[in-house]
Amino acid sequence: MAIPERQLETWANQGAMASSAATYESIKNCITNGLWKDDMHFQIYLQGSYKNTTNIYGDSDVDIVVEFTSIFHSDTSNLDNIGKEVHDALGPGKYTLASFKAMIVKRLKVCYGDNAVTVGNKAIKVKGNNSRLDADVVVCNTYKKYNSNNGSRYLTAVKGIRFTEENTGNVIINYPTPHYDNGVSKNQYVRTNSNLKKVTRIFKNMKASLVNHQAMSSNTAPSYFVECLLYNAYDNHFKNSSYQNIVVPIINQFINDDKSDACDKYVCQNEQRWLFGSGDQQWNRVDAREYVAKLVYVWENYPL
């Protein structure tokens, strides 16, 4: 049988926010209250489901970014010689991200103790307590993907973040701000009746139900990719009269686009890379196909 509308309405609700806000404020205050040199500048902000208000009940870890803005890396491949001349005139940075990260680790250990802070491959893990959730703190620096300048000395760029994995040395480039901005834009009432975030939470809860009933591995459909998948659903689907009438056409779109290979043109929500591919930050088509098939399964066999 189909999933009842009442259940979909429940799944559309946002998960708890108070504990994530408390976690963010605690870590932000810990870091900013340190003694920093006047020319060391950084920004601290949320990313992930809590930032994008797509978190569901049961989400735990809070993703926090500490972006070191005193230095930056860049992609200048779109610049002409004039643009590259302007860029190169900026000169090298005074600090390194590694030294800044070491300071952040030291500061977190002062606040929370050595046993509560662990340096992972991508993020610093800060263990929670009765008043805080577990947190993943990503220390990165600014990244700029320059747009074509067409002979102008005025340069514009898509802003991202860059860091290096601790264990592998792999360089990771993300675009959390465009991801957030594009989600806000698509969620506008004029585009989707403000249903994008709600429906994304439904699809995340459907995944959680499958995982909880051991019908699918949690690694098959990471939350980030689920969010990006819903970003590619047609705006008009979200304007239907009920969640049942929204969810079914979206699932059918994904099935049809997979058969026709139209999903080859699906983009990540940041619109800076294709959603499907072989890259570290792209989704495997086989896994995505399994996820969509399992959505059909949970729809037709609810309750599991």
MOGITA-V340008 format. One record per residue. RES is the residue in one small letter. OMEGA is omega in degrees with one decimal (* if undefined). Layout:
res: [RES	RES]
omega: [OMEGA	OMEGA]
This chain:
res: [m	a	i	p	e	r	q	l	e	t	w	a	n	q	g	a	m	a	s	s	a	a	t	y	e	s	i	k	n	c	i	t	n	g	l	w	k	d	d	m	h	f	q	i	y	l	q	g	s	y	k	n	t	t	n	i	y	g	d	s	d	v	d	i	v	v	e	f	t	s	i	f	h	s	d	t	s	n	l	d	n	i	g	k	e	v	h	d	a	l	g	p	g	k	y	t	l	a	s	f	k	a	m	i	v	k	r	l	k	v	c	y	g	d	n	a	v	t	v	g	n	k	a	i	k	v	k	g	n	n	s	r	l	d	a	d	v	v	v	c	n	t	y	k	k	y	n	s	n	n	g	s	r	y	l	t	a	v	k	g	i	r	f	t	e	e	n	t	g	n	v	i	i	n	y	p	t	p	h	y	d	n	g	v	s	k	n	q	y	v	r	t	n	s	n	l	k	k	v	t	r	i	f	k	n	m	k	a	s	l	v	n	h	q	a	m	s	s	n	t	a	p	s	y	f	v	e	c	l	l	y	n	a	y	d	n	h	f	k	n	s	s	y	q	n	i	v	v	p	i	i	n	q	f	i	n	d	d	k	s	d	a	c	d	k	y	v	c	q	n	e	q	r	w	l	f	g	s	g	d	q	q	w	n	r	v	d	a	r	e	y	v	a	k	l	v	y	v	w	e	n	y	p	l]
omega: [178.9	175.5	-177.3	179.8	-179.3	178.4	177.7	177.3	177.4	-179.6	-179.3	-177.4	178.4	176.4	-176.7	-178.6	-173.2	-177.0	178.0	177.7	179.3	178.8	-179.9	-178.4	-179.8	-178.2	177.2	-179.9	177.7	-175.3	-174.6	-179.9	175.9	178.2	-176.7	176.5	-175.3	-177.7	175.2	-174.6	179.2	176.1	177.6	-178.8	176.5	165.1	179.7	-171.0	-179.7	176.8	-174.0	179.2	174.1	-179.4	-179.6	176.1	-177.4	173.2	-175.7	-173.3	176.6	-180.0	-177.3	179.0	168.4	-174.9	178.3	-172.9	178.5	175.3	174.2	168.8	-174.4	170.9	-176.2	-173.3	179.8	-177.5	171.6	-175.6	178.4	179.6	179.9	176.2	178.4	-179.1	-174.8	179.8	179.9	177.4	-177.6	177.7	-177.7	-174.7	173.1	177.7	-178.8	-179.8	178.4	179.9	178.0	177.1	179.7	178.6	179.3	-178.3	179.4	178.9	175.3	-176.2	-168.3	179.6	-177.1	-174.9	-177.5	-174.8	-180.0	177.8	178.2	-177.4	-178.2	-172.9	172.0	-179.0	176.5	-176.2	-179.2	175.7	-177.7	-177.3	-178.6	171.1	169.7	-178.3	170.6	-177.4	179.3	177.4	-172.5	169.9	-178.3	174.8	-179.4	175.3	-170.9	173.3	176.2	-177.3	174.8	175.9	-179.2	174.9	176.4	-173.5	174.3	-176.2	168.1	-174.2	176.0	176.4	-177.4	172.2	-179.1	177.8	-174.1	-172.4	-172.4	-175.4	178.7	177.4	179.0	176.3	179.3	-179.3	-175.8	-178.5	173.8	177.5	-179.4	-176.8	-179.5	176.3	177.2	-179.4	-177.6	-178.3	-179.8	-177.7	-176.3	-179.1	-171.8	-176.8	-179.7	-176.0	-176.2	-176.3	-178.3	-177.8	174.4	177.6	175.8	-178.7	176.0	178.5	175.1	175.6	-179.1	178.5	178.5	-179.7	-179.0	178.8	176.7	176.9	179.6	176.2	178.6	-178.5	-177.6	-175.2	176.6	-174.9	-179.9	-179.2	175.4	179.3	178.5	178.8	-179.9	177.6	-178.9	175.4	-177.4	-178.4	-174.6	178.5	-174.9	-177.6	179.7	-164.4	-178.5	177.6	176.5	-179.2	173.5	-172.9	-175.7	178.2	178.8	177.5	179.1	176.5	-178.6	179.0	-178.2	-179.6	175.7	-179.6	-177.1	-176.2	174.7	-178.8	172.5	-179.4	174.6	-179.5	167.4	-175.4	176.7	178.9	179.0	176.4	176.5	-179.8	-175.0	179.8	-176.4	-179.7	-178.3	-177.3	175.8	-176.0	175.0	-179.0	-179.2	179.1	179.3	179.2	177.4	179.6	-178.8	177.6	179.5	172.9	176.5	-179.0	-177.9	177.9	-176.0	-174.9	179.6	-5.4	-178.8	*]
